[in-house]
Amino acid sequence: MHIEIEKKYTFRLDDYEKILENCKSVWIENLKDYYLDTPDYKLFKAMYYLRMRNWIYELKITKIDKSTNLVVSNEITWDDEIDHILKKEFNICIDDTTWVLFIDTSREKFEYNMWWETINIDIDSFQYWKRYEIEVISETKTEQEVNDLIEDFRKKIWLESTFNAETSWKATVCARNQNLEIYEILKWQ
């Protein structure tokens, strides 16, 4: 399990150009995400996101700080551990879920080193929109320290985009186009 702390932003071409100029390109990858849930969407409602990404199960347990738009996720990638958590929290297992949402993403990954920390920037182009996220994976920094680091990085290279719940969350945008029940759940989180 690892902890991701990130902020998501609406895509702007001028921000993209600044990222290209200032950050190191790491790779481009294609992601096929099949989100899974129960018929009553108990996982989405609890902000547990079970997906099969490129044929590997992942469970993201997420919380959002609405004052900073900081997203903190514990990510679990071992099937046995995922089943253990699902059994404990919801009395289900992976096999009790079904596909409810699909996201097809081309991701450009960049890095920027600032104050001995690696800042990851992901530019996501998916079937209905584009957005980017800035992420720090840290076991030692507090959420406020990571938020400050992200904001200092944004100021340093003059990134201007803002968070917009309607366009910055891939799952929300895709649900609006694929599954209105999930969209209604996600738009209030």
PLY file of the C-alpha trace (Angstrom):
ply
format ascii 1.0
element vertex 189
property float x
property float y
property float z
element edge 188
property int vertex1
property int vertex2
end_header
0.00 0.00 0.00
1.19 3.49 -0.69
-0.27 6.92 -0.02
-0.84 9.39 -2.83
-1.50 13.04 -2.08
-2.60 15.00 -5.12
-4.50 17.93 -6.56
-6.37 17.83 -9.85
-6.70 20.71 -12.32
-8.61 21.63 -15.43
-6.40 21.35 -18.50
-5.11 24.63 -19.96
-2.79 24.75 -22.94
-0.62 27.50 -21.41
-0.09 25.36 -18.27
0.77 22.37 -20.45
3.42 24.42 -22.26
4.92 25.51 -18.90
5.04 21.89 -17.75
6.79 20.89 -21.00
9.35 23.70 -20.55
10.11 23.11 -16.88
9.58 19.45 -16.08
11.31 16.25 -17.07
9.26 13.96 -19.29
9.24 10.46 -17.82
6.95 8.36 -20.05
3.65 8.08 -21.85
1.31 5.24 -20.96
-2.14 4.07 -21.92
-4.54 3.15 -19.14
-7.70 1.10 -19.48
-9.68 1.49 -16.25
-12.77 -0.61 -15.59
-14.40 0.60 -12.38
-16.27 -2.04 -10.41
-18.97 -1.76 -7.77
-22.06 -3.44 -6.36
-25.52 -2.82 -7.88
-26.26 -0.25 -5.14
-22.87 1.49 -5.60
-21.81 1.07 -1.98
-18.11 1.44 -2.88
-18.51 4.72 -4.78
-20.73 6.09 -1.99
-17.97 5.34 0.56
-15.22 6.76 -1.71
-13.67 3.33 -2.23
-12.72 3.04 -5.90
-12.16 -0.50 -7.12
-10.81 -0.68 -10.63
-9.12 -3.06 -12.95
-6.32 -1.01 -14.51
-4.69 -2.72 -17.45
-5.96 -6.06 -16.06
-4.62 -5.53 -12.51
-7.02 -4.84 -9.63
-6.46 -1.71 -7.56
-8.44 -0.31 -4.66
-8.17 3.39 -3.84
-9.56 4.50 -0.50
-9.94 8.24 -0.86
-10.69 11.32 1.20
-10.93 14.90 -0.04
-10.14 18.09 1.85
-12.68 20.47 0.32
-10.88 23.55 1.65
-7.69 22.75 -0.32
-9.03 20.25 -2.93
-6.27 17.92 -1.75
-7.02 14.24 -2.44
-5.42 11.64 -0.21
-5.64 8.02 -1.36
-4.42 4.76 0.07
-3.82 2.50 -2.90
-3.89 -1.28 -2.52
-2.81 -3.54 -5.39
-2.78 -7.06 -3.94
-5.94 -9.04 -4.68
-5.88 -10.82 -1.31
-5.50 -7.53 0.57
-8.25 -5.91 -1.52
-10.58 -8.83 -0.76
-9.70 -8.62 2.94
-10.60 -4.90 3.06
-13.80 -5.36 1.02
-14.87 -8.24 3.28
-14.15 -6.26 6.45
-15.78 -3.00 5.30
-18.62 -4.20 3.03
-18.91 -7.97 3.49
-18.13 -8.53 -0.22
-15.17 -9.60 -2.36
-13.92 -8.61 -5.80
-16.05 -11.36 -7.38
-19.20 -9.73 -5.95
-18.69 -6.59 -8.05
-19.42 -5.79 -11.66
-18.21 -3.27 -14.23
-19.97 0.12 -13.91
-17.68 2.68 -15.60
-14.87 2.70 -18.18
-12.11 5.28 -18.58
-9.62 5.10 -21.47
-6.65 7.38 -20.75
-3.44 8.39 -22.46
-1.16 9.70 -19.69
1.94 11.84 -20.09
4.02 11.65 -16.92
6.45 14.39 -15.86
8.65 14.98 -12.80
10.01 18.05 -11.10
12.47 17.97 -8.20
12.00 20.67 -5.61
13.55 20.77 -2.16
14.58 17.10 -2.30
11.05 16.01 -3.14
9.84 14.55 -6.43
6.68 16.15 -7.70
4.79 14.05 -10.25
2.65 15.69 -12.90
0.22 13.58 -14.93
-1.45 15.00 -18.02
-4.48 12.80 -18.75
-6.29 12.75 -22.07
-9.38 10.59 -21.77
-12.44 9.96 -23.86
-14.35 13.13 -22.93
-11.81 15.68 -21.69
-8.26 16.47 -20.56
-6.97 17.35 -17.12
-3.79 17.23 -15.09
-2.87 16.33 -11.57
0.08 17.13 -9.37
1.01 14.38 -6.94
3.49 13.71 -4.16
3.94 10.22 -2.74
5.16 10.65 0.81
5.10 8.64 3.99
6.56 11.46 6.09
5.00 14.77 5.01
1.73 16.03 6.41
-1.13 16.90 4.09
-0.53 20.60 4.75
3.17 20.25 3.88
2.30 18.52 0.62
-0.33 21.13 -0.19
2.24 23.89 0.43
4.80 22.07 -1.74
2.32 21.72 -4.61
1.27 25.37 -4.37
4.92 26.54 -4.22
5.68 24.44 -7.30
2.69 25.94 -9.15
3.84 29.47 -8.30
7.43 28.72 -9.26
6.56 27.71 -12.83
3.50 29.99 -13.09
0.74 27.39 -13.42
-2.64 29.10 -13.47
-5.26 26.39 -13.90
-7.82 25.84 -11.19
-9.77 22.92 -9.81
-13.23 22.38 -11.26
-15.17 19.42 -9.85
-17.08 19.00 -13.11
-13.96 18.63 -15.29
-11.03 17.78 -13.00
-12.33 14.37 -11.89
-12.09 11.83 -14.70
-14.64 9.54 -13.09
-17.18 12.36 -12.74
-16.82 13.41 -16.39
-17.05 9.81 -17.61
-19.99 9.00 -15.33
-21.88 12.02 -16.70
-21.55 10.37 -20.12
-21.87 6.69 -19.15
-23.72 6.17 -15.86
-25.94 8.92 -14.43
-26.45 7.09 -11.12
-22.70 7.19 -10.43
-22.54 10.79 -11.67
-25.14 11.79 -9.05
-23.03 10.13 -6.34
-19.72 11.64 -7.48
-20.87 15.20 -8.08
-21.66 15.61 -4.35
-18.40 14.17 -3.01
0 1
1 2
2 3
3 4
4 5
5 6
6 7
7 8
8 9
9 10
10 11
11 12
12 13
13 14
14 15
15 16
16 17
17 18
18 19
19 20
20 21
21 22
22 23
23 24
24 25
25 26
26 27
27 28
28 29
29 30
30 31
31 32
32 33
33 34
34 35
35 36
36 37
37 38
38 39
39 40
40 41
41 42
42 43
43 44
44 45
45 46
46 47
47 48
48 49
49 50
50 51
51 52
52 53
53 54
54 55
55 56
56 57
57 58
58 59
59 60
60 61
61 62
62 63
63 64
64 65
65 66
66 67
67 68
68 69
69 70
70 71
71 72
72 73
73 74
74 75
75 76
76 77
77 78
78 79
79 80
80 81
81 82
82 83
83 84
84 85
85 86
86 87
87 88
88 89
89 90
90 91
91 92
92 93
93 94
94 95
95 96
96 97
97 98
98 99
99 100
100 101
101 102
102 103
103 104
104 105
105 106
106 107
107 108
108 109
109 110
110 111
111 112
112 113
113 114
114 115
115 116
116 117
117 118
118 119
119 120
120 121
121 122
122 123
123 124
124 125
125 126
126 127
127 128
128 129
129 130
130 131
131 132
132 133
133 134
134 135
135 136
136 137
137 138
138 139
139 140
140 141
141 142
142 143
143 144
144 145
145 146
146 147
147 148
148 149
149 150
150 151
151 152
152 153
153 154
154 155
155 156
156 157
157 158
158 159
159 160
160 161
161 162
162 163
163 164
164 165
165 166
166 167
167 168
168 169
169 170
170 171
171 172
172 173
173 174
174 175
175 176
176 177
177 178
178 179
179 180
180 181
181 182
182 183
183 184
184 185
185 186
186 187
187 188
